[in-house]
């Protein structure tokens, strides 16, 4: 014992145990380690986070100060300081604007539709990939389904145009067999299906990564125990796999609800002229057209601020519901 203690002492700080956040003093009392001691212990890790914190401050928190123009009649020629204060006038105009409510309805409709028909796709894809036994085949399939994520929306829309446009492969095939052509890319009635299909093709593979990580974290002994008890593949999926994925699914579902008013900009901006404003106008494109083209900076800022507030409320409500069902959500219950 003496020799072992001497060796561990000579090893220095590399083998010394980490300082815990709490210590147990006399009488069994739990005493928190001082802030100075924790800073001395973790200064290397804190130093590594400085660049990330700097980027977060510069590109996220500092721009929040610009939301003040939502309460002004802002003009870039006079600046924020000299722009007149109008209070809630921009929000009143926003509420009375029918085009704003049309864009909001389109956004919520697309979000609800994709929540049902897109959100489960990465989960199913991850389960299917996890069931592939051969590592090389799994790697090949993963590479194929991940690749579209790195394509720009311009390229994605172009590929779909070549497939489903009026002069695309599908229409040409139908005409060759004596049928009339089919132009899905300019049909407002099928635009919802179109954008959901584009999103699935582009991002389903990338979205499956986090579910594959969650599947890897499930204890394999649970599968073995279920198999010993006579559970087949379907029962193991229902009683082991899906419960193991539930915390991640709930977390991502909460974040998706918080982002309900943000369905993207580039995808809808590119296809807006083809199907019309009534079908493709969402809040992001609404803010663009009403701000950059008309110079109504304060009006666009008011719309963006409403989006942020509604998203925050949805996250808090969804997280509260998750707590009621026994899940941790995005933060722990107090």
C-alpha atoms as one frame of an Amber mdcrd trajectory, in Angstrom:
protein
   0.000   0.000   0.000   2.862   2.376   0.830   4.569   1.742  -2.501   1.310
   2.242  -4.407   0.701   5.567  -2.675   4.207   6.743  -3.451   3.833   5.843
  -7.114   0.532   7.646  -7.417   1.986  10.710  -5.716   4.957  10.771  -8.058
   2.684  10.637 -11.050   1.581  14.193 -10.379  -1.557  15.857 -11.646  -1.974
  13.498 -14.618  -3.226  10.674 -12.400  -4.765  12.777  -9.651  -8.535  12.464
  -9.358 -10.599  15.346 -10.688 -11.933  17.814  -8.144 -15.659  17.190  -7.772
 -18.220  19.981  -7.688 -19.127  19.014  -4.117 -17.186  17.675  -1.154 -18.376
  15.982   1.997 -17.185  17.692   5.144 -17.402  16.863   8.819 -20.670  15.336
   9.899 -21.479  14.200   6.367 -22.444  17.685   5.152 -22.202  18.306   1.443
 -20.181  21.435   0.681 -19.869  22.945  -2.781 -16.418  23.586  -4.214 -15.694
  27.294  -4.583 -15.959  28.994  -7.938 -12.245  29.767  -7.926 -11.384  26.076
  -7.457 -13.665  25.060 -10.320 -12.164  27.728 -12.580  -8.659  26.511 -11.775
  -9.756  22.960 -12.496 -11.573  23.610 -15.785  -9.720  26.601 -17.239  -8.494
  24.598 -20.245 -12.039  23.555 -21.183 -13.350  27.083 -20.623 -10.609  28.472
 -22.840 -11.648  26.092 -25.620 -15.210  27.425 -25.488 -14.176  31.080 -25.899
 -14.240  31.069 -29.759 -17.665  29.416 -29.826 -19.024  31.834 -27.236 -17.579
  34.753 -29.207 -19.289  33.621 -32.412 -22.543  33.118 -30.527 -22.382  36.616
 -29.080 -21.428  38.339 -32.329 -23.853  36.581 -34.667 -26.793  35.823 -32.348
 -27.024  37.951 -29.221 -25.642  41.265 -30.461 -28.056  41.324 -33.458 -30.936
  40.944 -30.978 -30.386  44.581 -30.068 -31.490  45.489 -33.587 -35.043  44.355
 -32.781 -35.608  47.836 -31.404 -36.353  49.019 -34.949 -39.631  47.035 -34.758
 -40.839  49.852 -32.476 -39.516  52.638 -34.702 -40.093  54.106 -38.120 -36.577
  53.079 -39.003 -34.595  54.532 -41.853 -31.046  53.372 -42.593 -30.155  56.918
 -43.656 -30.670  58.363 -40.184 -29.857  55.271 -38.106 -31.477  53.741 -35.056
 -30.694  56.672 -32.773 -32.498  59.320 -34.841 -35.384  57.172 -36.169 -38.745
  58.219 -34.682 -40.368  55.989 -32.081 -43.790  54.607 -33.092 -44.439  52.063
 -30.338 -46.712  49.185 -31.364 -47.859  50.741 -34.644 -45.906  48.238 -36.770
 -47.498  45.325 -34.918 -50.964  46.815 -35.407 -50.376  47.044 -39.161 -49.073
  43.480 -39.087 -52.240  42.176 -37.458 -54.417  43.956 -40.041 -52.360  42.745
 -43.016 -54.129  39.874 -44.797 -50.968  38.865 -46.653 -49.233  38.292 -43.308
 -51.979  35.919 -42.173 -51.926  34.126 -45.530 -48.178  33.574 -45.175 -48.657
  32.427 -41.569 -51.345  29.944 -42.626 -49.127  28.546 -45.384 -46.222  28.234
 -42.944 -48.269  26.397 -40.316 -49.820  24.124 -42.945 -46.410  23.145 -44.321
 -45.040  22.627 -40.794 -47.954  20.397 -39.769 -47.770  18.386 -42.981 -44.019
  17.835 -42.709 -44.350  17.006 -39.017 -46.531  14.048 -39.990 -44.908  12.933
 -43.228 -41.268  14.027 -42.893 -40.384  13.853 -39.188 -40.789  10.027 -38.912
 -38.739   9.353 -42.064 -35.262   9.824 -40.483 -36.339   7.580 -37.590 -37.419
   4.787 -39.922 -34.308   5.254 -42.064 -32.040   5.043 -39.005 -33.724   1.826
 -37.845 -33.350   0.295 -41.312 -29.690   1.314 -41.539 -29.023  -0.057 -38.075
 -30.434  -3.422 -39.161 -27.933  -3.769 -42.010 -25.395  -6.335 -40.849 -22.606
  -5.899 -43.399 -20.484  -2.841 -42.502 -19.454  -2.082 -46.094 -23.026  -2.164
 -47.346 -24.145   0.030 -44.461 -21.377   2.532 -45.190 -22.354   2.640 -48.863
 -26.022   3.253 -48.085 -25.170   5.929 -45.522 -22.958   7.749 -47.995 -25.702
   7.708 -50.625 -28.454   9.014 -48.332 -26.213  11.628 -46.662 -24.952  13.150
 -49.901 -28.059  15.202 -50.894 -27.762  17.226 -47.694 -24.694  18.949 -49.126
 -26.496  19.989 -52.314 -27.816  23.537 -52.513 -31.542  24.094 -52.882 -30.911
  25.477 -56.364 -29.478  22.131 -57.433 -32.225  20.171 -55.665 -35.009  22.150
 -57.344 -33.236  21.806 -60.697 -33.046  18.015 -60.329 -36.726  17.834 -59.455
 -37.506  20.079 -62.430 -35.691  17.677 -64.720 -37.689  14.802 -63.268 -41.185
  16.230 -62.707 -41.323  19.414 -64.787 -43.365  19.930 -67.939 -40.417  18.835
 -70.077 -39.039  16.452 -67.485 -38.421  12.731 -67.595 -41.842  11.789 -66.186
 -43.764  13.900 -68.695 -41.674  12.682 -71.604 -42.262   9.061 -70.591 -46.016
   9.629 -70.349 -46.108  11.303 -73.780 -44.125   8.456 -75.325 -46.832   6.053
 -74.146 -49.714   8.162 -75.436 -50.655  10.031 -72.271 -50.721  13.763 -71.638
 -47.757  15.361 -69.900 -47.700  16.143 -66.191 -46.138  19.304 -64.753 -45.916
  18.965 -60.988 -43.450  21.823 -60.576 -45.969  24.529 -61.508 -49.104  23.040
 -59.944 -50.151  24.916 -56.771 -52.366  22.020 -55.698 -49.421  19.624 -55.401
 -46.894  22.142 -54.082 -47.214  20.870 -50.515 -46.367  17.340 -51.619 -43.553
  18.672 -53.789 -41.719  20.625 -51.077 -42.138  17.756 -48.607 -40.701  15.307
 -51.132 -37.766  17.635 -51.786 -37.111  17.959 -48.050 -37.225  14.198 -47.541
 -34.820  13.565 -50.410 -32.396  16.241 -49.271 -32.363  15.999 -45.466 -33.790
  12.648 -44.347 -30.410  10.928 -44.528 -28.670  13.684 -42.616 -31.424  13.739
 -39.990 -30.975  10.017 -39.403 -27.479  10.558 -37.964 -28.684  11.584 -34.511
 -31.070   8.626 -34.372 -28.266   6.256 -35.361 -26.259   7.647 -32.448 -29.225
   7.074 -30.139 -29.571   3.500 -31.396 -25.878   2.870 -30.712 -26.395   4.007
 -27.103 -29.097   1.389 -26.397 -27.818  -1.432 -24.200 -27.416  -4.542 -26.365
 -28.123  -6.720 -23.329 -31.741  -5.580 -23.555 -32.026  -7.093 -27.027 -30.434
 -10.325 -25.848 -32.733 -10.528 -22.829 -35.782  -9.879 -25.015 -34.663 -12.563
 -27.477 -34.189 -15.051 -24.642 -37.724 -14.297 -23.466 -39.007 -15.202 -26.921
 -39.507 -11.705 -28.351 -39.317 -11.560 -32.122 -37.906  -8.768 -34.229 -41.102
  -6.727 -34.129 -41.523  -7.019 -30.363 -37.888  -6.083 -29.804 -38.454  -3.062
 -32.011 -41.559  -2.065 -30.063 -40.329  -2.756 -26.534 -36.597  -1.977 -26.793
 -35.732   0.174 -29.819 -38.577   2.689 -29.746 -38.386   3.291 -25.952 -34.649
   3.840 -26.352 -35.279   6.437 -29.056 -38.100   8.187 -27.186 -35.991  10.828
 -25.331 -34.275  11.906 -28.552 -37.552  11.934 -30.469 -39.211  14.103 -27.821
 -36.267  16.512 -27.763 -36.219  16.951 -31.540 -40.000  17.235 -31.639 -39.868
  20.094 -29.115 -37.212  21.882 -31.131 -39.209  21.374 -34.323 -42.327  22.854
 -32.738 -40.293  25.838 -31.600 -39.199  26.275 -35.193 -42.738  25.890 -36.539
 -42.826  29.350 -38.125 -39.519  28.830 -39.902 -39.824  26.358 -42.774 -36.966
  27.773 -44.806 -36.367  30.561 -47.284 -34.350  29.463 -50.287 -36.526  26.464
 -51.198 -39.700  28.579 -51.336 -38.067  31.675 -52.791 -36.838  29.705 -55.810
 -40.247  28.136 -56.545 -42.478  31.084 -55.606 -42.858  32.449 -59.126 -43.599
  28.999 -60.589 -46.587  28.164 -58.362 -47.689  31.631 -57.261 -47.605  33.617
 -54.052 -50.776  32.025 -52.654 -49.163  28.581 -52.492 -45.491  29.361 -51.820
 -45.532  32.499 -49.664 -44.234  31.718 -46.166 -43.196  34.051 -43.391 -39.535
  34.076 -44.404 -40.303  35.101 -47.978 -42.973  37.522 -46.722 -40.390  39.346
 -44.616 -37.999  39.430 -47.571 -40.487  40.925 -50.026 -41.942  43.412 -47.540
 -38.539  44.555 -46.258 -35.862  44.542 -48.932 -38.062  45.448 -51.882 -40.254
  48.084 -50.216 -37.837  49.443 -47.635 -40.244  48.778 -44.737 -37.471  47.711
 -42.377 -39.470  48.202 -39.197 -42.404  46.211 -40.574 -40.149  43.254 -41.420
 -38.473  43.458 -38.012 -41.898  43.340 -36.337 -42.806  40.200 -38.301 -39.495
  38.578 -37.401 -39.944  39.465 -33.734 -43.400  37.895 -33.716 -41.886  34.724
 -35.190 -39.293  34.577 -32.440 -41.760  35.155 -29.605 -44.219  32.563 -30.910
 -41.388  30.044 -31.341 -40.231  30.618 -27.753 -43.756  30.115 -26.436 -44.146
  26.883 -28.413 -40.847  25.537 -27.054 -41.815  26.315 -23.450 -45.279  24.766
 -23.837 -43.960  21.657 -25.594 -41.241  21.244 -22.982 -43.841  21.506 -20.203
 -45.919  18.801 -21.883 -42.802  16.608 -22.136 -42.242  17.010 -18.387 -45.830
  15.892 -17.756 -45.107  12.671 -19.655 -41.935  12.030 -17.664 -39.396  13.194
 -20.255 -36.564  15.603 -19.591 -37.135  17.778 -22.663 -34.606  20.493 -23.473
 -33.927  21.305 -19.827 -34.478  19.585 -16.516 -37.462  20.195 -14.315 -36.779
  22.464 -11.374
